[in-house]
């Protein structure tokens, strides 16, 4: 799993065959993150606990 606030992290996750999480509190607009198709998009790091069993 990779977490990042940019599209580069999403692409890196895809290239590595792992899941990606985009966070919206960085400089990249949410629409750009959505276009990169991460597995999840979070508005805050606190939401991460909902993804971890």
C-alpha positions in Angstrom: 0.0 0.0 0.0 1.2 3.5 -0.9 -0.2 6.7 0.5 0.4 10.1 -1.2 -0.9 13.5 -2.0 0.0 13.4 -5.7 -0.5 11.5 -8.8 3.0 10.2 -8.8 2.4 8.0 -5.8 -0.8 6.6 -7.4 1.2 5.7 -10.6 4.0 4.2 -8.5 1.5 2.0 -6.7 0.0 0.8 -10.0 3.5 0.1 -11.4 4.4 -1.9 -8.3 1.1 -3.8 -8.3 0.0 -2.5 -4.9 -3.0 -0.5 -3.7 -2.9 3.3 -3.6 -4.4 5.8 -1.3 -4.6 9.5 -2.3 -5.0 12.2 0.3 -6.7 15.4 -0.5 -4.9 17.7 1.9 -1.9 18.2 -0.5 -1.4 20.6 -3.4 -3.0 18.5 -6.1 -6.8 19.1 -6.8 -9.1 16.3 -5.9 -10.3 16.0 -9.5 -6.7 15.3 -10.6 -6.4 12.6 -8.0 -9.7 11.1 -9.0 -8.5 11.0 -12.7 -5.4 9.0 -11.6 -7.8 6.3 -10.2 -6.4 5.5 -6.8 -8.0 2.6 -4.9 -9.1 5.1 -2.2 -9.2 8.8 -1.7 -9.1 10.2 1.9 -9.8 13.7 3.1 -7.7 13.2 6.3 -5.2 10.7 7.6 -7.6 9.8 10.4 -9.8 8.1 7.8 -7.0 5.5 7.3 -8.1 3.6 10.3 -11.3 2.7 8.4 -9.2 0.8 5.8 -7.0 -1.1 8.2 -8.6 -4.2 9.8 
